[in-house]
Amino acid sequence: MTTGINYGRLMHQAMRGLIRTVLEDVQKDGLPGDHHFFITFDTGHPDVEIADWLSDRYPGEMTVVMQHWFDNLEVAEDGFAVTLNFGDAPERLYIPFDAVLTFVDPSVEFGLRFESTDGEDSEEGALVPAPRPVAEPKEKEKAKPAKPAAASDRKDAEVVSLDTFRK
């Protein structure tokens, strides 16, 4: 019997599902516009399949870029396979979604970061305090149109960290 809801594990599942859906769309239709991805993954994960020279060169983690040149993207329930170019040497990689550490699309300032926690898959849930209520905006603020951000107002891409929500 569980002692609570493991929101961290559920959030990770949802975020990995988001990555799967995005990659499925890219598999079907290609990368739209300026979208591109930086995907960092754990090269030591038991289900990762990469060339020996890559695992030797990147023994802990590796970041790959899916932008101008990638081929044969195949997305499955548990991971994805893609052929990438490493110095004019195409290499096939298989990356399980459980091995993904970060997923970033800098073209739209979107990023996800997966934090590992002890017992993430255990039955004990990580409980977090309930959020505080947000004050309703005043009537004047509701009618006010949003002003587009100037290029100088843009922030660097932000990575979502689950630590914010953990106790």
C-alpha positions as CSV (number, residue, x, y, z in Angstrom):
1,M,0.0,0.0,0.0
2,T,1.3,3.5,-0.9
3,T,1.6,6.2,1.7
4,G,0.9,9.0,-0.8
5,I,0.8,10.1,-4.4
6,N,4.2,10.1,-6.0
7,Y,3.8,13.3,-8.0
8,G,7.5,13.3,-9.0
9,R,7.2,10.0,-10.8
10,L,3.9,11.0,-12.4
11,M,5.3,14.3,-13.6
12,H,8.3,12.5,-15.1
13,Q,6.0,10.1,-16.9
14,A,4.0,13.1,-18.3
15,M,7.1,15.0,-19.3
16,R,8.5,11.9,-21.1
17,G,5.1,11.5,-22.8
18,L,5.4,15.1,-24.0
19,I,8.9,14.3,-25.5
20,R,7.5,11.2,-27.2
21,T,4.6,13.1,-28.7
22,V,6.9,15.9,-30.0
23,L,9.3,13.3,-31.6
24,E,6.4,11.4,-33.1
25,D,5.2,14.6,-34.8
26,V,8.8,15.2,-36.1
27,Q,9.0,11.7,-37.3
28,K,5.8,12.2,-39.3
29,D,6.2,15.8,-40.5
30,G,9.8,16.8,-39.9
31,L,11.0,19.7,-37.8
32,P,8.8,22.8,-38.3
33,G,10.4,26.3,-38.7
34,D,13.4,26.9,-36.6
35,H,12.6,24.2,-34.0
36,H,15.6,22.0,-33.0
37,F,16.4,20.0,-29.9
38,F,19.3,19.5,-27.5
39,I,18.8,16.2,-25.8
40,T,21.1,15.1,-23.0
41,F,21.0,11.5,-21.9
42,D,22.7,9.1,-19.5
43,T,25.1,7.1,-21.6
44,G,25.4,4.5,-18.8
45,H,21.7,3.7,-18.9
46,P,21.4,-0.1,-19.5
47,D,19.1,0.3,-22.5
48,V,21.0,3.0,-24.3
49,E,22.5,1.8,-27.6
50,I,25.4,3.9,-29.0
51,A,28.7,3.1,-30.7
52,D,31.5,2.0,-28.3
53,W,33.6,5.0,-29.3
54,L,30.8,7.3,-28.2
55,S,30.3,5.6,-24.9
56,D,34.0,5.7,-24.3
57,R,34.2,9.4,-25.2
58,Y,31.1,10.2,-23.1
59,P,31.0,7.8,-20.2
60,G,28.4,9.7,-18.1
61,E,26.2,11.7,-20.3
62,M,26.0,13.1,-23.8
63,T,24.1,15.8,-25.5
64,V,23.0,15.4,-29.1
65,V,21.4,18.0,-31.4
66,M,18.6,17.3,-33.8
67,Q,18.5,20.2,-36.2
68,H,19.9,20.2,-39.7
69,W,21.0,16.6,-40.2
70,F,19.3,13.6,-38.7
71,D,17.9,10.6,-40.4
72,N,15.6,7.5,-39.8
73,L,13.9,8.9,-36.6
74,E,11.9,6.1,-35.2
75,V,9.8,6.7,-32.0
76,A,8.6,3.8,-29.9
77,E,6.7,3.6,-26.6
78,D,9.8,3.5,-24.5
79,G,12.4,5.4,-26.5
80,F,13.6,6.6,-29.9
81,A,16.2,5.7,-32.4
82,V,17.9,8.2,-34.7
83,T,20.9,8.4,-37.0
84,L,23.1,11.4,-36.4
85,N,26.2,12.7,-38.0
86,F,29.4,12.8,-35.9
87,G,32.1,14.4,-38.0
88,D,30.8,13.0,-41.3
89,A,30.4,9.6,-39.7
90,P,26.6,8.6,-39.4
91,E,25.9,6.7,-36.2
92,R,22.6,5.1,-35.1
93,L,21.6,5.7,-31.5
94,Y,18.8,4.3,-29.4
95,I,17.8,6.4,-26.4
96,P,15.1,5.2,-24.0
97,F,13.0,8.0,-22.6
98,D,14.1,6.9,-19.1
99,A,17.7,7.9,-20.0
100,V,16.8,11.5,-21.1
101,L,18.2,14.0,-18.6
102,T,17.3,17.2,-20.5
103,F,15.2,18.1,-23.5
104,V,15.5,21.7,-24.8
105,D,14.1,23.5,-27.8
106,P,15.9,26.8,-27.7
107,S,13.9,28.2,-30.7
108,V,10.9,28.6,-28.4
109,E,12.8,28.8,-25.0
110,F,11.4,25.5,-23.9
111,G,13.2,23.0,-21.7
112,L,12.7,20.0,-19.4
113,R,15.2,18.6,-16.9
114,F,14.7,15.3,-15.1
115,E,16.0,15.1,-11.6
116,S,16.7,11.7,-10.2
117,T,15.7,11.0,-6.6
118,D,16.3,8.0,-4.4
119,G,13.4,5.7,-4.6
120,E,11.8,7.5,-7.5
121,D,10.1,4.2,-8.5
122,S,9.4,3.1,-5.0
123,E,5.9,2.8,-3.6
124,E,6.4,5.6,-1.2
125,G,5.1,8.9,-2.6
126,A,6.8,12.2,-2.4
127,L,4.2,14.6,-0.9
128,V,4.3,18.3,-1.6
129,P,2.4,21.1,0.1
130,A,-0.8,22.3,-1.6
131,P,-0.3,25.5,-3.7
132,R,-1.5,28.8,-2.3
133,P,-4.5,30.4,-4.0
134,V,-3.7,33.1,-6.5
135,A,-5.5,36.4,-6.2
136,E,-8.0,37.2,-9.0
137,P,-6.8,40.1,-11.3
138,K,-8.7,43.4,-11.0
139,E,-11.2,44.2,-13.6
140,K,-8.9,46.8,-15.3
141,E,-6.1,44.2,-15.5
142,K,-8.4,41.7,-17.2
143,A,-9.3,44.1,-20.0
144,K,-5.7,45.3,-20.6
145,P,-4.3,43.7,-23.7
146,A,-0.9,42.0,-23.4
147,K,2.0,43.9,-24.8
148,P,4.3,41.9,-27.0
149,A,7.8,41.5,-25.5
150,A,10.6,43.3,-27.2
151,A,13.6,41.3,-28.3
152,S,15.7,42.9,-25.5
153,D,13.1,41.7,-22.9
154,R,13.5,38.0,-23.9
155,K,15.0,35.7,-21.3
156,D,17.3,32.8,-21.9
157,A,15.6,29.4,-22.2
158,E,14.3,28.2,-18.8
159,V,14.6,24.6,-17.7
160,V,11.9,23.2,-15.6
161,S,13.2,21.5,-12.5
162,L,11.1,19.2,-10.4
163,D,13.1,20.0,-7.3
164,T,11.0,23.1,-7.0
165,F,8.0,20.9,-6.3
166,R,9.7,18.5,-3.9
167,K,9.9,18.7,-0.2
